[in-house]
Amino acid sequence: MIAVDVLNSGEVAMRIAARVKARRLELDLTQEGLAVRAGIKFATYRRFEQTGEISLKGLLQIGFALNALSEFDALFAQRQYQSLDEVLNEQGVTRKRGRKNE
């Protein structure tokens, strides 16, 4: 049986916060030290580590402070194909609008 790991947005946010915390500790920075480097309020950073909640701008500032901004740049950069047929069918097609409302 294959285990399927289905996460909700809160769980993903907490995983990201945990990875940020791990990187912060690797660099031997305090929460306050990273907040200063990132240009965000200490309370904002502390809440992020505890709850995973932060604005996108704040997260990008943290990424910049941790020299990880390029990882964000790759987010959603390339479509994930399910088959070779999908790759071949899409060659030369540039979508400008979506087809679905939901």
Residue pairs with C-beta under 8 A, 6 or more apart in sequence:
7 15
10 52
12 52
13 51
13 52
13 53
14 51
14 52
15 52
16 52
16 59
17 48
17 49
17 50
17 51
17 52
20 48
20 49
20 62
20 66
21 49
23 66
23 68
24 31
24 34
24 66
27 34
27 66
29 37
31 42
31 45
31 46
31 49
32 42
32 45
34 45
34 62
34 65
34 66
35 41
35 42
35 44
35 45
35 46
36 42
37 65
38 45
38 58
38 61
38 62
38 64
38 65
39 61
39 65
40 58
40 61
40 62
44 54
44 58
45 54
45 58
45 62
47 53
47 54
48 54
48 58
48 59
48 62
54 62
59 72
60 69
60 72
63 69
63 71
63 72
79 90
81 87
81 90
